Amino acid sequence: MTQVDIDTMNENVLVVNAAGSSSVVLVCEHASHHIPHLFNGLGLSLDARESHAAWDPGAMAVANQLSKSLDAILVASEVSRLVYDCNRPPNAPDAMPSRSELIDVPGNKILTQSKRNMRAEVYYWPFQSALSSMVKQVANPIVVTVHSFTPIYHGQMRSVEIGILHDTDTRFADAMLQTAHAHTTANVQRNEPYGPEHGVTHTLKEHAIKDGHLNVMLEIRNDLIERAQQQEVMAALLAGWIVDAFAQMNVAGVVQCQA
């Protein structure tokens, strides 16, 4: 993991740079493939436990670099999304998925309501509380979630390289899309490879949209951020892009790049 200043850490939630000066609040819900011992690996092979089904490879490294470049708070989950996907509400079936793409998850096949409630209590609600607290301490917050996606899904190659995702509030996504050409030659698309119809905007809705805060979800194809150098280049690109998009909006807040 990239060396960062860690202000708050417990076994399930990590808060980095809690005193950050930026209006940006970064979120990485799928930062880790860690499965606590009590779940016996959810019955998965080691390869499956470390695959993109279990986490978003490269996303946390990029988010850490963004936190440093923007002097922004970062809130991350410290548990695999196969144990609990913190970008899903407790009543969503894929909050604790029994299957992810081509991978069956035996440990999630038969979950009683009490077991589902336990996982939500231990993993989801502490994450939500930490993120809510961080957003509330920032004036005019901009919630930016950082994700990665696999280049091949169900056997099909994905041409999109960076997805700019939004729900009903399109303001910051629009600004990023309008300034994309100045920052990258990558294939950038709106609401790809996922969109709100896939349930991926839960964090945006809960921690930004309902309170009128600017927000965007970033999806990066994970073959572009496999290595440390790629992660640093991508983070620098995104930092400048976020600053530019914010400047174009001419709204209250503080977003500047430190590097």
C-alpha positions as protocol buffer text, in pm:
chain_id: "A"
residue {
  index: 1
  type: MET
  ca { x: 0 y: 0 z: 0 }
}
residue {
  index: 2
  type: THR
  ca { x: 118 y: 351 z: -74 }
}
residue {
  index: 3
  type: GLN
  ca { x: 249 y: 525 z: 237 }
}
residue {
  index: 4
  type: VAL
  ca { x: -7 y: 774 z: 364 }
}
residue {
  index: 5
  type: ASP
  ca { x: -87 y: 964 z: 679 }
}
residue {
  index: 6
  type: ILE
  ca { x: -350 y: 758 z: 857 }
}
residue {
  index: 7
  type: ASP
  ca { x: -561 y: 952 z: 1104 }
}
residue {
  index: 8
  type: THR
  ca { x: -830 y: 702 z: 1189 }
}
residue {
  index: 9
  type: MET
  ca { x: -824 y: 327 z: 1143 }
}
residue {
  index: 10
  type: ASN
  ca { x: -1017 y: 31 z: 1274 }
}
residue {
  index: 11
  type: GLU
  ca { x: -1042 y: -317 z: 1135 }
}
residue {
  index: 12
  type: ASN
  ca { x: -1329 y: -231 z: 901 }
}
residue {
  index: 13
  type: VAL
  ca { x: -1302 y: 138 z: 805 }
}
residue {
  index: 14
  type: LEU
  ca { x: -1002 y: 349 z: 713 }
}
residue {
  index: 15
  type: VAL
  ca { x: -1004 y: 729 z: 716 }
}
residue {
  index: 16
  type: VAL
  ca { x: -702 y: 894 z: 555 }
}
residue {
  index: 17
  type: ASN
  ca { x: -611 y: 1265 z: 590 }
}
residue {
  index: 18
  type: ALA
  ca { x: -910 y: 1346 z: 810 }
}
residue {
  index: 19
  type: ALA
  ca { x: -793 y: 1708 z: 840 }
}
residue {
  index: 20
  type: GLY
  ca { x: -764 y: 1757 z: 464 }
}
residue {
  index: 21
  type: SER
  ca { x: -827 y: 2112 z: 343 }
}
residue {
  index: 22
  type: SER
  ca { x: -998 y: 2024 z: 14 }
}
residue {
  index: 23
  type: SER
  ca { x: -1372 y: 2033 z: -49 }
}
residue {
  index: 24
  type: VAL
  ca { x: -1329 y: 1692 z: -211 }
}
residue {
  index: 25
  type: VAL
  ca { x: -1418 y: 1389 z: 0 }
}
residue {
  index: 26
  type: LEU
  ca { x: -1283 y: 1073 z: -164 }
}
residue {
  index: 27
  type: VAL
  ca { x: -1447 y: 735 z: -115 }
}
residue {
  index: 28
  type: CYS
  ca { x: -1320 y: 387 z: -199 }
}
residue {
  index: 29
  type: GLU
  ca { x: -1583 y: 130 z: -108 }
}
residue {
  index: 30
  type: HIS
  ca { x: -1403 y: -162 z: -274 }
}
residue {
  index: 31
  type: ALA
  ca { x: -1050 y: -88 z: -151 }
}
residue {
  index: 32
  type: SER
  ca { x: -967 y: -429 z: -3 }
}
residue {
  index: 33
  type: HIS
  ca { x: -1002 y: -800 z: -77 }
}
residue {
  index: 34
  type: HIS
  ca { x: -965 y: -886 z: 295 }
}
residue {
  index: 35
  type: ILE
  ca { x: -1203 y: -1155 z: 419 }
}
residue {
  index: 36
  type: PRO
  ca { x: -1202 y: -1189 z: 799 }
}
residue {
  index: 37
  type: HIS
  ca { x: -1102 y: -1534 z: 929 }
}
residue {
  index: 38
  type: LEU
  ca { x: -1445 y: -1603 z: 1073 }
}
residue {
  index: 39
  type: PHE
  ca { x: -1583 y: -1641 z: 718 }
}
residue {
  index: 40
  type: ASN
  ca { x: -1332 y: -1913 z: 619 }
}
residue {
  index: 41
  type: GLY
  ca { x: -1261 y: -1740 z: 290 }
}
residue {
  index: 42
  type: LEU
  ca { x: -1632 y: -1763 z: 202 }
}
residue {
  index: 43
  type: GLY
  ca { x: -1545 y: -2103 z: 54 }
}
residue {
  index: 44
  type: LEU
  ca { x: -1348 y: -1943 z: -230 }
}
residue {
  index: 45
  type: SER
  ca { x: -1013 y: -2031 z: -384 }
}
residue {
  index: 46
  type: LEU
  ca { x: -719 y: -1795 z: -325 }
}
residue {
  index: 47
  type: ASP
  ca { x: -740 y: -1676 z: -686 }
}
residue {
  index: 48
  type: ALA
  ca { x: -1110 y: -1592 z: -647 }
}
residue {
  index: 49
  type: ARG
  ca { x: -1047 y: -1414 z: -316 }
}
residue {
  index: 50
  type: GLU
  ca { x: -791 y: -1188 z: -483 }
}
residue {
  index: 51
  type: SER
  ca { x: -976 y: -1137 z: -812 }
}
residue {
  index: 52
  type: HIS
  ca { x: -1172 y: -831 z: -923 }
}
residue {
  index: 53
  type: ALA
  ca { x: -1483 y: -1003 z: -788 }
}
residue {
  index: 54
  type: ALA
  ca { x: -1354 y: -942 z: -436 }
}
residue {
  index: 55
  type: TRP
  ca { x: -1234 y: -581 z: -475 }
}
residue {
  index: 56
  type: ASP
  ca { x: -1141 y: -306 z: -721 }
}
residue {
  index: 57
  type: PRO
  ca { x: -771 y: -363 z: -802 }
}
residue {
  index: 58
  type: GLY
  ca { x: -571 y: -41 z: -815 }
}
residue {
  index: 59
  type: ALA
  ca { x: -856 y: 180 z: -695 }
}
residue {
  index: 60
  type: MET
  ca { x: -724 y: 236 z: -342 }
}
residue {
  index: 61
  type: ALA
  ca { x: -374 y: 316 z: -467 }
}
residue {
  index: 62
  type: VAL
  ca { x: -517 y: 579 z: -702 }
}
residue {
  index: 63
  type: ALA
  ca { x: -743 y: 714 z: -426 }
}
residue {
  index: 64
  type: ASN
  ca { x: -443 y: 744 z: -189 }
}
residue {
  index: 65
  type: GLN
  ca { x: -250 y: 943 z: -447 }
}
residue {
  index: 66
  type: LEU
  ca { x: -552 y: 1165 z: -509 }
}
residue {
  index: 67
  type: SER
  ca { x: -585 y: 1224 z: -135 }
}
residue {
  index: 68
  type: LYS
  ca { x: -228 y: 1352 z: -124 }
}
residue {
  index: 69
  type: SER
  ca { x: -248 y: 1556 z: -445 }
}
residue {
  index: 70
  type: LEU
  ca { x: -576 y: 1726 z: -352 }
}
residue {
  index: 71
  type: ASP
  ca { x: -520 y: 1729 z: 26 }
}
residue {
  index: 72
  type: ALA
  ca { x: -854 y: 1550 z: 46 }
}
residue {
  index: 73
  type: ILE
  ca { x: -1014 y: 1324 z: 304 }
}
residue {
  index: 74
  type: LEU
  ca { x: -1041 y: 960 z: 196 }
}
residue {
  index: 75
  type: VAL
  ca { x: -1280 y: 705 z: 347 }
}
residue {
  index: 76
  type: ALA
  ca { x: -1227 y: 340 z: 251 }
}
residue {
  index: 77
  type: SER
  ca { x: -1373 y: 4 z: 342 }
}
residue {
  index: 78
  type: GLU
  ca { x: -1125 y: -247 z: 485 }
}
residue {
  index: 79
  type: VAL
  ca { x: -1327 y: -557 z: 396 }
}
residue {
  index: 80
  type: SER
  ca { x: -1396 y: -737 z: 69 }
}
residue {
  index: 81
  type: ARG
  ca { x: -1713 y: -644 z: -112 }
}
residue {
  index: 82
  type: LEU
  ca { x: -1799 y: -1016 z: -110 }
}
residue {
  index: 83
  type: VAL
  ca { x: -1834 y: -994 z: 268 }
}
residue {
  index: 84
  type: TYR
  ca { x: -2026 y: -666 z: 240 }
}
residue {
  index: 85
  type: ASP
  ca { x: -2040 y: -422 z: -51 }
}
residue {
  index: 86
  type: CYS
  ca { x: -2045 y: -81 z: 117 }
}
residue {
  index: 87
  type: ASN
  ca { x: -2186 y: 74 z: -201 }
}
residue {
  index: 88
  type: ARG
  ca { x: -2510 y: -119 z: -150 }
}
residue {
  index: 89
  type: PRO
  ca { x: -2787 y: -84 z: 112 }
}
residue {
  index: 90
  type: PRO
  ca { x: -2857 y: -380 z: 341 }
}
residue {
  index: 91
  type: ASN
  ca { x: -3173 y: -478 z: 153 }
}
residue {
  index: 92
  type: ALA
  ca { x: -2992 y: -512 z: -181 }
}
residue {
  index: 93
  type: PRO
  ca { x: -2928 y: -877 z: -280 }
}
residue {
  index: 94
  type: ASP
  ca { x: -2581 y: -788 z: -410 }
}
residue {
  index: 95
  type: ALA
  ca { x: -2478 y: -629 z: -81 }
}
residue {
  index: 96
  type: MET
  ca { x: -2366 y: -985 z: 4 }
}
residue {
  index: 97
  type: PRO
  ca { x: -2362 y: -1151 z: -341 }
}
residue {
  index: 98
  type: SER
  ca { x: -2396 y: -1525 z: -384 }
}
residue {
  index: 99
  type: ARG
  ca { x: -2244 y: -1493 z: -733 }
}
residue {
  index: 100
  type: SER
  ca { x: -2012 y: -1237 z: -892 }
}
residue {
  index: 101
  type: GLU
  ca { x: -1977 y: -1264 z: -1270 }
}
residue {
  index: 102
  type: LEU
  ca { x: -1857 y: -1624 z: -1315 }
}
residue {
  index: 103
  type: ILE
  ca { x: -1768 y: -1685 z: -950 }
}
residue {
  index: 104
  type: ASP
  ca { x: -2005 y: -1856 z: -707 }
}
residue {
  index: 105
  type: VAL
  ca { x: -1964 y: -1748 z: -344 }
}
residue {
  index: 106
  type: PRO
  ca { x: -2050 y: -2051 z: -126 }
}
residue {
  index: 107
  type: GLY
  ca { x: -2030 y: -1854 z: 198 }
}
residue {
  index: 108
  type: ASN
  ca { x: -2306 y: -1623 z: 78 }
}
residue {
  index: 109
  type: LYS
  ca { x: -2539 y: -1887 z: -67 }
}
residue {
  index: 110
  type: ILE
  ca { x: -2767 y: -1929 z: 232 }
}
residue {
  index: 111
  type: LEU
  ca { x: -2767 y: -1627 z: 460 }
}
residue {
  index: 112
  type: THR
  ca { x: -3036 y: -1591 z: 724 }
}
residue {
  index: 113
  type: GLN
  ca { x: -3173 y: -1245 z: 788 }
}
residue {
  index: 114
  type: SER
  ca { x: -2994 y: -1239 z: 1122 }
}
residue {
  index: 115
  type: LYS
  ca { x: -2661 y: -1308 z: 951 }
}
residue {
  index: 116
  type: ARG
  ca { x: -2729 y: -1038 z: 693 }
}
residue {
  index: 117
  type: ASN
  ca { x: -2817 y: -798 z: 972 }
}
residue {
  index: 118
  type: MET
  ca { x: -2495 y: -887 z: 1155 }
}
residue {
  index: 119
  type: ARG
  ca { x: -2281 y: -811 z: 851 }
}
residue {
  index: 120
  type: ALA
  ca { x: -2458 y: -481 z: 794 }
}
residue {
  index: 121
  type: GLU
  ca { x: -2408 y: -387 z: 1159 }
}
residue {
  index: 122
  type: VAL
  ca { x: -2038 y: -472 z: 1158 }
}
residue {
  index: 123
  type: TYR
  ca { x: -1934 y: -351 z: 811 }
}
residue {
  index: 124
  type: TYR
  ca { x: -2193 y: -126 z: 647 }
}
residue {
  index: 125
  type: TRP
  ca { x: -2313 y: 102 z: 924 }
}
residue {
  index: 126
  type: PRO
  ca { x: -1965 y: 192 z: 1061 }
}
residue {
  index: 127
  type: PHE
  ca { x: -1857 y: 281 z: 706 }
}
residue {
  index: 128
  type: GLN
  ca { x: -2168 y: 492 z: 653 }
}
residue {
  index: 129
  type: SER
  ca { x: -2116 y: 665 z: 988 }
}
residue {
  index: 130
  type: ALA
  ca { x: -1751 y: 746 z: 916 }
}
residue {
  index: 131
  type: LEU
  ca { x: -1828 y: 879 z: 570 }
}
residue {
  index: 132
  type: SER
  ca { x: -2123 y: 1085 z: 692 }
}
residue {
  index: 133
  type: SER
  ca { x: -1906 y: 1238 z: 964 }
}
residue {
  index: 134
  type: MET
  ca { x: -1632 y: 1332 z: 717 }
}
residue {
  index: 135
  type: VAL
  ca { x: -1875 y: 1485 z: 467 }
}
residue {
  index: 136
  type: LYS
  ca { x: -2039 y: 1692 z: 741 }
}
residue {
  index: 137
  type: GLN
  ca { x: -1709 y: 1843 z: 854 }
}
residue {
  index: 138
  type: VAL
  ca { x: -1634 y: 1981 z: 505 }
}
residue {
  index: 139
  type: ALA
  ca { x: -1783 y: 2306 z: 377 }
}
residue {
  index: 140
  type: ASN
  ca { x: -1942 y: 2262 z: 34 }
}
residue {
  index: 141
  type: PRO
  ca { x: -1827 y: 1899 z: -1 }
}
residue {
  index: 142
  type: ILE
  ca { x: -1773 y: 1726 z: -335 }
}
residue {
  index: 143
  type: VAL
  ca { x: -1811 y: 1350 z: -300 }
}
residue {
  index: 144
  type: VAL
  ca { x: -1586 y: 1158 z: -542 }
}
residue {
  index: 145
  type: THR
  ca { x: -1593 y: 779 z: -536 }
}
residue {
  index: 146
  type: VAL
  ca { x: -1306 y: 584 z: -693 }
}
residue {
  index: 147
  type: HIS
  ca { x: -1355 y: 242 z: -853 }
}
residue {
  index: 148
  type: SER
  ca { x: -1196 y: 12 z: -1108 }
}
residue {
  index: 149
  type: PHE
  ca { x: -1347 y: -242 z: -1345 }
}
residue {
  index: 150
  type: THR
  ca { x: -1226 y: -549 z: -1529 }
}
residue {
  index: 151
  type: PRO
  ca { x: -1137 y: -511 z: -1900 }
}
residue {
  index: 152
  type: ILE
  ca { x: -1314 y: -837 z: -1988 }
}
residue {
  index: 153
  type: TYR
  ca { x: -1659 y: -908 z: -1846 }
}
residue {
  index: 154
  type: HIS
  ca { x: -1851 y: -1226 z: -1930 }
}
residue {
  index: 155
  type: GLY
  ca { x: -1603 y: -1283 z: -2210 }
}
residue {
  index: 156
  type: GLN
  ca { x: -1654 y: -943 z: -2372 }
}
residue {
  index: 157
  type: MET
  ca { x: -1379 y: -681 z: -2401 }
}
residue {
  index: 158
  type: ARG
  ca { x: -1478 y: -338 z: -2276 }
}
residue {
  index: 159
  type: SER
  ca { x: -1360 y: -47 z: -2489 }
}
residue {
  index: 160
  type: VAL
  ca { x: -1435 y: 221 z: -2229 }
}
residue {
  index: 161
  type: GLU
  ca { x: -1125 y: 313 z: -2027 }
}
residue {
  index: 162
  type: ILE
  ca { x: -1259 y: 573 z: -1784 }
}
residue {
  index: 163
  type: GLY
  ca { x: -1623 y: 598 z: -1683 }
}
residue {
  index: 164
  type: ILE
  ca { x: -1771 y: 919 z: -1545 }
}
residue {
  index: 165
  type: LEU
  ca { x: -2081 y: 810 z: -1354 }
}
residue {
  index: 166
  type: HIS
  ca { x: -2369 y: 1001 z: -1200 }
}
residue {
  index: 167
  type: ASP
  ca { x: -2725 y: 958 z: -1082 }
}
residue {
  index: 168
  type: THR
  ca { x: -2987 y: 1236 z: -1097 }
}
residue {
  index: 169
  type: ASP
  ca { x: -2733 y: 1510 z: -1019 }
}
residue {
  index: 170
  type: THR
  ca { x: -2520 y: 1543 z: -1333 }
}
residue {
  index: 171
  type: ARG
  ca { x: -2342 y: 1870 z: -1251 }
}
residue {
  index: 172
  type: PHE
  ca { x: -1992 y: 1755 z: -1168 }
}
residue {
  index: 173
  type: ALA
  ca { x: -2002 y: 1464 z: -1415 }
}
residue {
  index: 174
  type: ASP
  ca { x: -2101 y: 1710 z: -1688 }
}
residue {
  index: 175
  type: ALA
  ca { x: -1810 y: 1938 z: -1597 }
}
residue {
  index: 176
  type: MET
  ca { x: -1564 y: 1649 z: -1606 }
}
residue {
  index: 177
  type: LEU
  ca { x: -1695 y: 1525 z: -1939 }
}
residue {
  index: 178
  type: GLN
  ca { x: -1675 y: 1875 z: -2085 }
}
residue {
  index: 179
  type: THR
  ca { x: -1310 y: 1907 z: -1983 }
}
residue {
  index: 180
  type: ALA
  ca { x: -1205 y: 1548 z: -2059 }
}
residue {
  index: 181
  type: HIS
  ca { x: -1036 y: 1628 z: -2391 }
}
residue {
  index: 182
  type: ALA
  ca { x: -793 y: 1864 z: -2217 }
}
residue {
  index: 183
  type: HIS
  ca { x: -665 y: 1588 z: -1987 }
}
residue {
  index: 184
  type: THR
  ca { x: -673 y: 1254 z: -2160 }
}
residue {
  index: 185
  type: THR
  ca { x: -696 y: 1072 z: -2492 }
}
residue {
  index: 186
  type: ALA
  ca { x: -853 y: 773 z: -2315 }
}
residue {
  index: 187
  type: ASN
  ca { x: -1195 y: 642 z: -2415 }
}
residue {
  index: 188
  type: VAL
  ca { x: -1410 y: 831 z: -2163 }
}
residue {
  index: 189
  type: GLN
  ca { x: -1782 y: 756 z: -2143 }
}
residue {
  index: 190
  type: ARG
  ca { x: -2079 y: 866 z: -1936 }
}
residue {
  index: 191
  type: ASN
  ca { x: -2235 y: 603 z: -1707 }
}
residue {
  index: 192
  type: GLU
  ca { x: -2021 y: 321 z: -1844 }
}
residue {
  index: 193
  type: PRO
  ca { x: -1950 y: 39 z: -1788 }
}
residue {
  index: 194
  type: TYR
  ca { x: -2222 y: 77 z: -1523 }
}
residue {
  index: 195
  type: GLY
  ca { x: -2494 y: 328 z: -1452 }
}
residue {
  index: 196
  type: PRO
  ca { x: -2755 y: 405 z: -1187 }
}
residue {
  index: 197
  type: GLU
  ca { x: -2976 y: 127 z: -1324 }
}
residue {
  index: 198
  type: HIS
  ca { x: -2717 y: -119 z: -1189 }
}
residue {
  index: 199
  type: GLY
  ca { x: -2743 y: 13 z: -833 }
}
residue {
  index: 200
  type: VAL
  ca { x: -2390 y: 155 z: -828 }
}
residue {
  index: 201
  type: THR
  ca { x: -2477 y: 509 z: -717 }
}
residue {
  index: 202
  type: HIS
  ca { x: -2584 y: 427 z: -361 }
}
residue {
  index: 203
  type: THR
  ca { x: -2299 y: 622 z: -199 }
}
residue {
  index: 204
  type: LEU
  ca { x: -2366 y: 924 z: -420 }
}
residue {
  index: 205
  type: LYS
  ca { x: -2736 y: 922 z: -332 }
}
residue {
  index: 206
  type: GLU
  ca { x: -2685 y: 873 z: 41 }
}
residue {
  index: 207
  type: HIS
  ca { x: -2396 y: 1112 z: 103 }
}
residue {
  index: 208
  type: ALA
  ca { x: -2427 y: 1378 z: -167 }
}
residue {
  index: 209
  type: ILE
  ca { x: -2743 y: 1396 z: -375 }
}
residue {
  index: 210
  type: LYS
  ca { x: -2995 y: 1408 z: -95 }
}
residue {
  index: 211
  type: ASP
  ca { x: -2810 y: 1706 z: 55 }
}
residue {
  index: 212
  type: GLY
  ca { x: -2740 y: 1882 z: -273 }
}
residue {
  index: 213
  type: HIS
  ca { x: -2363 y: 1820 z: -271 }
}
residue {
  index: 214
  type: LEU
  ca { x: -2164 y: 1793 z: -593 }
}
residue {
  index: 215
  type: ASN
  ca { x: -2062 y: 1436 z: -669 }
}
residue {
  index: 216
  type: VAL
  ca { x: -1922 y: 1194 z: -925 }
}
residue {
  index: 217
  type: MET
  ca { x: -1823 y: 828 z: -945 }
}
residue {
  index: 218
  type: LEU
  ca { x: -1500 y: 744 z: -1128 }
}
residue {
  index: 219
  type: GLU
  ca { x: -1455 y: 401 z: -1290 }
}
residue {
  index: 220
  type: ILE
  ca { x: -1106 y: 316 z: -1422 }
}
residue {
  index: 221
  type: ARG
  ca { x: -1033 y: 6 z: -1628 }
}
residue {
  index: 222
  type: ASN
  ca { x: -801 y: -190 z: -1404 }
}
residue {
  index: 223
  type: ASP
  ca { x: -544 y: -283 z: -1668 }
}
residue {
  index: 224
  type: LEU
  ca { x: -459 y: 89 z: -1676 }
}
residue {
  index: 225
  type: ILE
  ca { x: -368 y: 95 z: -1306 }
}
residue {
  index: 226
  type: GLU
  ca { x: -196 y: -238 z: -1245 }
}
residue {
  index: 227
  type: ARG
  ca { x: 146 y: -99 z: -1154 }
}
residue {
  index: 228
  type: ALA
  ca { x: 257 y: 175 z: -917 }
}
residue {
  index: 229
  type: GLN
  ca { x: 374 y: 403 z: -1198 }
}
residue {
  index: 230
  type: GLN
  ca { x: 42 y: 366 z: -1380 }
}
residue {
  index: 231
  type: GLN
  ca { x: -143 y: 444 z: -1058 }
}
residue {
  index: 232
  type: GLU
  ca { x: 59 y: 759 z: -1003 }
}
residue {
  index: 233
  type: VAL
  ca { x: 6 y: 875 z: -1361 }
}
residue {
  index: 234
  type: MET
  ca { x: -368 y: 810 z: -1342 }
}
residue {
  index: 235
  type: ALA
  ca { x: -401 y: 989 z: -1008 }
}
residue {
  index: 236
  type: ALA
  ca { x: -214 y: 1292 z: -1141 }
}
residue {
  index: 237
  type: LEU
  ca { x: -437 y: 1297 z: -1448 }
}
residue {
  index: 238
  type: LEU
  ca { x: -753 y: 1274 z: -1239 }
}
residue {
  index: 239
  type: ALA
  ca { x: -636 y: 1535 z: -988 }
}
residue {
  index: 240
  type: GLY
  ca { x: -578 y: 1793 z: -1259 }
}
residue {
  index: 241
  type: TRP
  ca { x: -904 y: 1699 z: -1426 }
}
residue {
  index: 242
  type: ILE
  ca { x: -1104 y: 1737 z: -1105 }
}
residue {
  index: 243
  type: VAL
  ca { x: -946 y: 2076 z: -1035 }
}
residue {
  index: 244
  type: ASP
  ca { x: -1021 y: 2192 z: -1390 }
}
residue {
  index: 245
  type: ALA
  ca { x: -1381 y: 2068 z: -1382 }
}
residue {
  index: 246
  type: PHE
  ca { x: -1438 y: 2242 z: -1050 }
}
residue {
  index: 247
  type: ALA
  ca { x: -1289 y: 2569 z: -1179 }
}
residue {
  index: 248
  type: GLN
  ca { x: -1523 y: 2558 z: -1478 }
}
residue {
  index: 249
  type: MET
  ca { x: -1825 y: 2542 z: -1247 }
}
residue {
  index: 250
  type: ASN
  ca { x: -1752 y: 2865 z: -1060 }
}
residue {
  index: 251
  type: VAL
  ca { x: -1908 y: 2750 z: -734 }
}
residue {
  index: 252
  type: ALA
  ca { x: -1806 y: 2777 z: -369 }
}
residue {
  index: 253
  type: GLY
  ca { x: -1540 y: 2542 z: -241 }
}
residue {
  index: 254
  type: VAL
  ca { x: -1168 y: 2469 z: -233 }
}
residue {
  index: 255
  type: VAL
  ca { x: -1017 y: 2229 z: -485 }
}
residue {
  index: 256
  type: GLN
  ca { x: -653 y: 2260 z: -578 }
}
residue {
  index: 257
  type: CYS
  ca { x: -372 y: 2022 z: -666 }
}
residue {
  index: 258
  type: GLN
  ca { x: -75 y: 2004 z: -428 }
}
residue {
  index: 259
  type: ALA
  ca { x: 162 y: 1832 z: -671 }
}
